[in-house]
Amino acid sequence: METNGLTMIFTGNGKGKTTSALGLAFRALGHGFPVCIIQFIKGSWKYGELESAKRFEDLLDFHVMGKGFTWKSENLEEDIKAAREAWEFASKTILAGKHRLVILDELTYLIQYDMVPEEEILAVLRQKPQEMHVVITGRGASQGLVDFADLVTEMTEIKHPYQKGIKAQKGIEF
């Protein structure tokens, strides 16, 4: 059976972008496909997905590459350096072709904050192996990414518990 690897984007202001990507990872792992998740912005919080990842060590490579919430940064040059290093790692991972699914969590911010040029990212995506699926998450996906992708889903916030003063909860937001 021939596989046409898809490029998928989960974007928008609503909750669920990373959660959807993780759901696809879980599905792919169930079929025995090797998966790589690269998180570009998430920092040192203890995320539930990191604990789950330990159970799939033979098929799942999980990398938290970012320095945290970049828009609150006190050292933007250090954040840009970390983002560039993370992108270089992601590029090598995609081109190596070892994984069936690669998730680039919060990659959209690297373009928004001018950390990595959109064309540089697109050049790598154009070279991905035929059978590899790539998922990109993050708010404000660039037009170039949207045009390139096979599937784009925009999460729209209609209502969020934070509006009632309910803070992020373990097992739901992290």
C-alpha positions in Angstrom: 0.0 0.0 0.0 1.5 3.3 -1.1 1.4 6.1 1.5 1.1 9.7 0.6 2.6 11.6 3.5 0.5 14.6 4.4 1.5 18.0 5.7 -1.1 19.0 8.2 -1.6 22.3 10.2 -3.6 22.8 13.3 -3.8 26.6 13.9 -6.1 29.2 15.3 -6.8 30.9 18.6 -8.8 28.0 20.1 -7.5 25.3 22.4 -6.7 21.9 21.0 -3.9 22.3 18.5 -1.2 20.3 20.4 -3.9 18.0 21.8 -5.0 17.1 18.2 -1.4 16.5 17.2 -0.8 14.2 20.2 -3.9 12.3 19.3 -2.5 11.6 15.9 0.8 10.5 17.5 -1.1 8.1 19.7 -2.9 6.7 16.7 0.3 6.3 14.7 2.0 4.6 17.6 -0.9 2.1 17.8 0.0 1.1 14.2 3.6 0.7 15.2 4.8 3.7 13.3 7.8 5.6 14.6 6.9 9.1 15.7 9.0 12.2 16.6 7.5 15.1 18.5 9.6 18.4 18.6 8.2 21.1 20.8 9.6 24.5 19.9 8.3 26.9 22.6 7.3 24.8 25.6 9.6 25.3 28.5 10.4 23.5 31.7 6.8 22.7 32.9 6.0 19.1 33.7 3.7 18.3 30.8 1.6 15.1 31.0 2.6 14.1 27.4 6.2 13.8 28.6 5.2 11.2 31.1 3.1 9.3 28.6 6.1 9.4 26.1 8.1 7.3 28.5 5.8 4.4 27.8 6.6 4.4 24.1 10.4 4.8 24.2 10.9 2.2 21.5 8.8 4.1 18.9 8.5 7.7 20.2 11.2 10.4 20.2 10.1 13.4 22.2 12.2 16.6 22.3 11.3 19.8 24.2 13.6 22.3 22.5 12.3 25.7 23.5 13.0 28.2 26.3 9.4 28.7 27.4 7.1 31.5 26.5 9.2 33.6 24.1 6.8 36.6 24.1 7.7 37.1 27.8 11.4 36.7 27.1 14.1 38.6 28.9 16.8 37.5 26.4 15.4 37.3 22.9 18.8 36.6 21.3 19.1 33.5 23.4 15.6 32.4 22.4 16.4 33.0 18.7 19.5 30.9 19.0 17.5 28.1 20.7 14.8 28.3 18.0 17.4 28.1 15.2 19.1 25.1 16.9 15.7 23.4 17.3 14.8 24.0 13.6 18.2 22.6 12.5 17.4 19.5 14.6 13.9 19.3 13.1 15.3 19.7 9.6 17.8 16.8 10.1 15.1 14.7 11.7 12.7 15.2 8.7 15.4 14.6 6.1 16.7 11.5 7.8 13.4 9.8 7.2 13.4 7.6 10.3 9.9 8.5 11.4 6.5 8.0 9.9 5.1 11.0 11.7 6.9 14.2 12.7 5.1 16.7 14.9 6.5 20.3 14.9 4.6 21.7 17.9 4.3 25.5 17.9 6.5 25.9 14.8 4.3 28.7 13.5 5.8 31.1 16.1 9.3 30.7 14.7 8.0 32.3 11.5 5.9 34.9 13.3 8.8 36.1 15.5 11.2 36.1 12.5 13.4 33.4 14.1 13.4 31.2 11.0 12.4 32.3 7.5 9.3 30.8 6.2 11.0 29.8 2.9 13.7 27.9 4.9 11.0 25.8 6.5 9.1 25.2 3.3 12.4 24.1 1.5 12.8 21.3 4.1 9.1 20.3 3.9 9.3 20.0 0.1 12.1 17.4 0.6 10.4 15.3 3.2 10.2 11.6 2.4 7.1 10.5 0.4 5.6 8.3 3.2 6.2 10.8 6.1 3.4 12.8 7.6 4.2 16.2 9.2 2.0 18.0 11.6 2.6 21.7 12.4 0.8 23.4 15.3 0.6 27.0 16.5 -1.5 30.1 16.2 -1.2 32.3 13.1 0.1 29.8 10.6 1.8 31.8 7.8 0.1 31.9 4.3 3.0 30.0 2.8 2.6 27.1 5.2 -1.2 27.2 4.7 -0.8 27.1 0.9 1.7 24.2 1.1 -0.2 22.0 3.5 -2.6 19.2 2.5 -4.8 19.8 5.5 -5.4 22.9 7.6 -7.7 23.0 10.6 -8.3 26.3 12.4 -9.3 25.9 16.0 -11.8 28.7 16.9 -12.3 29.8 20.5 -15.9 30.1 21.3 -15.7 29.7 25.1 -12.8 29.0 27.4 -12.7 28.3 31.2 -10.0 30.9 31.6 -12.8 33.5 30.9 -14.4 32.4 34.2 -11.1 32.6 36.0 -10.4 28.8 35.9 -6.7 28.3 35.5 -4.9 25.7 33.4 -5.4 22.2 34.8 -3.2 19.2 35.0 -4.3 16.6 32.5 -6.2 19.1 30.4 -3.9 22.0 29.5 -0.6 20.3 30.5 
